Amino acid sequence: MIQRKLFFVSALCLLLLVGFLATSLVSYFVAKDSVAAQLQEQMLPLTSDNIYSEIQRDLLQPLLISSLMAHDTFVTEWVISGEQEPARIAEYLTRIQNKYDTITAFFVSEKTRNYYHPSGIIKKVDSTDPADSWYFHARQLTGEHEINVDHDTADPTRLSIFVNYRVLDERGDLVGITGVGLSVASVMALIEDYQKRYGRIIYFVDRNGQLALHGSGFNSAMYLKDKVGQDRLLTQVLTSQTASLTYNREDGNKVYLNSRLVPEFDWYLVVEQINDPAAQRIERALVLNILVSLAITVIVVLLAHLTVRGYQRRLEKMATQDKLTGAANRQAFDWVFARAVKNTRRRNTPLALASMDLDHFKEINDSYGHQRGDEVLRTVSAVIASCVRDSDTLCRWGGEEFLLLLENCDLAQAEAAAEAIRAAVEAHEFRFGDDSIHMTMSFGVTVCHPGEPFNAILDRVDSALYRAKDEGRNRVCVQA
């Protein structure tokens, strides 16, 4: 019975745990995948779109300014007139710079290759000079303008964003390249703002995968090209207009990456998110769900244990106790006797058995009814129980007959115990309405011999009981 109860409780506990864990884990992985997909497919691309839109907005005014300069007749007429008085073009560029708050304004003549600046002529551009390659690239443009990021010719330490605009005469021939320069600070400020706002890593790489622009706190270990084993990812970024990728860093963190080509710079804008902040909340929710599941499991198992234990006790009581008298029944007595024999053999102690039967009990049933007879049996059982030890076992053997098993008790002690019970029953007064009667009991007592089967002992004690009946009842007879 105990093993069955343990199996039931264990099975219930395992079933609840498996059910709760399966539900929690399924919910966790579904939520995690959903959040990761949302981050990779929506949130990071949205960040890229916002940055790109703001870059385009910041470049709109410089483009208009450069277009205005390229179509200003003053520039073309001044060049056609032989570029006399360089101070005039320098003054013009100064006005443009001051009026529109640019960091520089410039004009390079196709005819003389002079580089004009608000401070005057800086140099002559030279096709052999790598610093002047931008000009020779711009003069070959099929479109009207280009945007590039380069070091300022007037201040080589300063990185600037230049709008290079082609200046054409009436015949469409190239007159020169003009435009303005902007500080990269505006783009840097944009990167800083988004990095602080979203906690993401933002940087630009060129078409060769070389780092072009990044915010403060940038670590080269974050740079895609420097990540060991990420050649495949770099190829995907540089061969796609847009890309959304994930990879695992060497430190175990997962990185979500989104890239898009910014054609104005001919750069790739890269936005990275290390791990997913929402995933940490989901993991905490998983832990909480598991803890709650464990708590519920413990409560359910505890309630089940108490319920099963209650039913078990009731079932055990029904299976082992006589319903009328509360004494042990015959099934329980077999188990008790076998246990008592083992104890006696192990401890080398005597074991006695007494059989007792109410005298003239049938007259009670005939005269007062079976309900009164049941009341007598219950009362007699209680009287007997009050006269024996806790280690003794009383069994209702059938009808009005009882057996009493006395451990660690020899024949003389068993006879004395039976005599005490007989006297107590005889002294007890039973009242049925106005009638008051006394009952008596007859006893047979014997001891168990080593290795003797129960049936032999039962025959001997019954023989002693029959002798007590034959000799006039209300007495104790012993048989060794």
N, C-alpha and C positions, 0 to 999 in steps of 0.2 A: 504493500500500500504506500509506504514512504517513497519507494523508488518510483512508483507511478506518479506520485505527487511532484516529486522533483523533476521527472521527465516532462510533466505537463507545464510546470512553471518555467522550466528552461526553454521548452519549445515556444511558449507564449512570449517569453522575453526575447528570444532570437527572432521570432516572427515580427514583433513590434520594431525591434532595432533595424532589421533588414528593410522593413517597409518604410520606416522614417528616414533611414540613410539613403535608400534608393530615391525616395521623393525629394529629399534635400539635395542630393547630388545631381539629379536630373534638372531640378530647378536652377541649381548653381551653374551647371555647364550651359544650359540654354540661355540664362541671363548673361553669363560671361561672353558667350559667342555673340549674342545680340549687341551687347555694349561694345565689344571689340569691332564688330562690323560697322556699327554706327560711327565709332571713332575713325576708323580707316576710310569709310566710304562717304561720310558726311562732314564730320567735324574738322578733320585736317584739311580736306579740299576747300571747306568754307573759309578756314583761316588763310589758305593760299589765295583764294579769290579776293578776300578783303584786302590783303596786303597788295596784291596786283592792282586792284582798283584804286587804291590810294596812291600807288606809284604812278599810275597813269594820270591821276588827277594832279599830282605834283609836277608831272612833265608837260602838262598841257600848256601852261603859261610860257615856259621856255621855248616850246615849239612855236607858239604864236609870235614870240619876240624874234626868234631866228628867222621865221618866215617874213616878218615885217622888214628885217634888215636885208634879207636876200632880195626883196622886191623894191627896196628903196632906190630910187633913181640917182640919189646922191652918190651911192657907192659905185654904181656902174659908170656914171659920168666922170667921177673922180679917177677911176682906173683908166678909162678911155683917154682922158686928158693927159695921161702920162704919169699919174700918181705924184703930181706936184704937191709940195707942201705937206709932208707926212703928218704935221701937227694937226691938220684938218681932220684926218681919219682918226687920229688919236683922240681928238676932242669929241668926235662923234661917238666913238666907242665908250668914252667916259660918261657921256650923257646917257647912253643906253644902260651902262652898269649902274649908275646912280638912280636913274628913273625906275628901273625894274628890280633893283636890289639883287643883282646877280654877283657872283664872286669874280667874274671876269667877262669880258666881251672881246672878240677877236675877229680878224680878217686876214686871210692869207691870199696873196695875189698869185694867180696862175702865171702871169707874165714875168714878174720879177722874183717870185717865190719868197717875198718878204713876209714875215710874220708880224702883223701890226697888233698892238696891244694898247690899252689906255695910257700906258707909260711910254709908248713910242714903238720903234722897230726893235723887236727882241732878237731876231735872227733870220736867216734864210733857211727854209726847210730844205732838207737834203735827202734824196732817195736812199742814200747809203746809211743814213742815221736811223737806227731802230726807233728812236723817240719820235721820228717824223713819219713813221709808216702810216699813221692814221690819215694823214693828208692824202697820200697817194692811193690809199684805199678809198677815201671819200670821193676823190675826183673820178673814180671809175664806177660810181654808183649809177644804177639805172633809175633809182628813185630820186626824190628831191633832197632827202635828208637821211641821217642816221644818228643814233645815240650810242655813245661809247663811254666807258669809264677809263680814265687815264690820269697820269700825273700831269699837273699843270706845268706848261712850259715855262711860265714866269716864276713858278715856285715848285720845283721838282719834288719837294717833300709833301706836297698837298695832293691827295687823290680827289679828283673831281668828276662830275658827270657832265659830258659835253654834248651839246646838240650841234652837229655839223651840217650846215645847210649850203647847197650848191647855189652859186650866184651866176646867172646866165645873162648874156646880152640879148638884143632884139633878134639876132639870128639864131639864138639858142646855143651859142658857143660859151664854154666855161670861162668865166671871168675870175673866179676864185671860190674860196670856201669861207663862210662867215658863220657866226653863231655866238652862243653864250655858254658859260660854265656854271654849274651848280655844285654846291658842296654835297658830299655824300652824307652829311650830317642829317639831312631830312630823312633819307632812307634808313640811316642808322637809328634815328629816333623812332622810326616806325617799327624797326626790328625790336628795339628795346621795349617798346610799349607792348607789343604782342607777346614777347617772351615773359614779361612780368604779368601780363593779364592772364595768359593761358598756361604759363609754366612749360612752354615748349621751346625747342631748339630751332632757330631759324638762321639759315645762311644761304649764300649764293655760290654756285660753282659754274665755271665756264664749260664750253663744249668739250674740253679736254679733261674735265673732271678736276681741274685745279680750283682751289678755294679762291673766291673773288671778293666776297664781302661777308662779314659776320658781326654779331653783336658782342657786347662785353661779356666777360666770363666764359668765352668760348674756349673749349679744350680741344686740342688737335685730335685727341683720342675719339672725339665725337665726329670728326670729319670722315665722311663716307669712304674716301679714297684710301685713308690710312687704316681702315678697319680690316684686319686680317681675315681673308676668306670671303670678302664681300665684292670680289670682282664681278661676279654675276649680277649683283644688285646694281653696281655702278653702270654696267652695260645697259641694263634695263632703263635706268634713269636717263642716260645720255642718248638713247635711241627712241624715246617716246616723248610726245608733247606733254603728256601727263602720266603719272604712274603712282600707284598706291601699293606699298610693299610692307612686309614685316620681316624682322630677323632678330636673332638672339645674340646679345653681346657676350663677350667672354666672361663677364661678371655675373651672368645668369639673367640679367634684365632683358625684357622683351621691348623692342623698339618698333613703333609704328611710323612709317615714313610716307610722305606725300611730296611729289615734285611736279613742277610745271615749268614750261619754257616761258621766259619773259622775252619776247622777240625784240623789244626796244633795246635791251641790253645784250641780247643774245646769250643770256645766262639762264641757268636753271635755279628757280627758287625752291629750296628744300625745307620742309617743315617736319620735324621729328618730335614724337612724344615717347618718352621713356616710361614704359609700363602704362597702365591705364588706371587713373585715380579711382574711377568707378569700380574697377575690379577689386580694389582693396576693400571698398564698402561691401561688395558682394561677398568677399571672403569672410568679412566680419559677420555678415548676415548668415553665412553658412555655418560658422562656428556657433552663433547664437541659436540657429535652428537645431543643430546637433545637441547642444546643451539642453534646450527645451525638450527635444525628443527623448533624451536620456532621462530627464526629470519625469516626463509623462510615462515613459516606460517603467521607471521605478514605482511610480504611483499605481499604475495599472497592475503591475506584477504584485505589488504589496496587497492591493485590494483583492486580486485573484487568489493570492496565497491565503489571506484571511478567510475569503469565501470558501476556498477549497478545504482549508483546515476545519472550518465550521461544519461543512458537509461531511468531511471525513470523520470528524468526531461523532457526528450524528449517526453516520453509517456504521462506524465501529461500535457505537453503543447499541445500535439496533442488531448488529451481527453478533455481539458478545454478551449482551445482557438480556436477562429475562424481562420481558416488558411489564409483567405484573408486579414482580417483587423487587426488581433491581439487582438481583443476584446474578452471577454468571450463568450462562446457559450451557448446554452440553457441548456445543462446538468450541466455545471458549475454554471449557474445562479440559478438553483434550490437549490443547496447546499449553495450558498452565501446568497440567500434570507432567507433560514431557519436559518442560523447563525445570520443574521442581525435582524431577529425577536426576537431571544433569547436575543441578546444584548440590543435591545430596551426595552424588557420587564424587563430585569435585571436592566438597568440604568434609566428606565422611561424617555426615550428620544424619540422625533418624528422620523418617518421614512417616506420618500417620494419616489414616483416613477414617472419617466417621460418617456413617449413614444414619439418617434420622427420618422418622415418619410420624405425622400427627395421628394421634389415636382417635378413632371414631369420627374422622373428618366428614365422612359421607352423611352423618346425621345432621351436621351443620347445614350442608347444602339442601338436604331434604326438608329440614325444619324451617330454615330462614332464607333459603334461596342461594343461588350461586353468587349473587352480588355480595352477600354477607360472607360467603365462603372465601371469595377473593379478598375481602377485607381482612379475614383471619390470616390468610397466607401472607399478605403484605405486613401485617403486624408481627407475625411470628418471625419473618425474615429480618425485620428491624431489631427484634429482641435478640435473635442469634448474633447479628452483626455487632450489637453492643457488648457481647460477651467474649468476642474473639479478638485476636491481634490483627494489626494491619497486614502482617505477612501471611495470614491465613486466608484461604479462598473458599467462599460459600457459593454453592451451585445448586440451582433448582434442577433436580434430576428428572422430575416428572410428577405431575399431580401435586400431592402433598408431601412428596419425598424430597429430601435435600441431602447433598454430600458436602462434607467439610474437609478440606485438605489442609493439614497442619505441618508446616515445615519446621525442621529442627525441634521435633517433638517426639518423645518416646511413647511407649504404650501407656505407662502410668500417667504421664502428663496429658495425653489425649483423653484418657478415661476421666480425669479430673475436669478437663475442659468440657466434655460432654455432660458430666454431672452438673456443672454450673449452668449450662444452657437449659438442661432439663428442669432444674429448680426455677430458673427465671421464667420459663414458659408457663410452668405450673402456677407460679405466683401471679401471673398477669391476669387481670380481670377483663373479660370481653363483655361489653354491654350492647345488647340489641334491643332498643326500645326500653321496656320495663324489665327485660330479662338480663340477668348477669350470670355469665358462665365462665368456667375455667377449662382450659385445654391442657392435654398432656402429650408428651412425645416419647417415643421409644427409640433407643440408640443401639447401633452396632459399631464397635471400634476395633481397628486392627492396625498393624504396622506393615510397611512395605519392605520386602526383602530384596536384596541386590539382585538385579537381573530378572526380577519377576515381572511378567506382563501385567498390564492393567486389568485385563479380564479376570485373571486369577485373584488379584487383590479385591476386585469388586465382588466376586463370588464369595470370598471369605467374609467381607464386611456385611454383605447381605445375609449370610448365614447367621452371623451374630445378631443382626437386626431381627430376623425371624424368630430367633430364640427368645429375644426380649419380648416380642409380641406373644409368643407361646407361654411365657412365664408370667403373664399378667399385664404387660404394657407398662408404660411410665417408668422405665428403668433403663439402665445402661448395661449392655453385655459386651464383653471383649473377647477377641479370638486372635491369638498370636499367629 
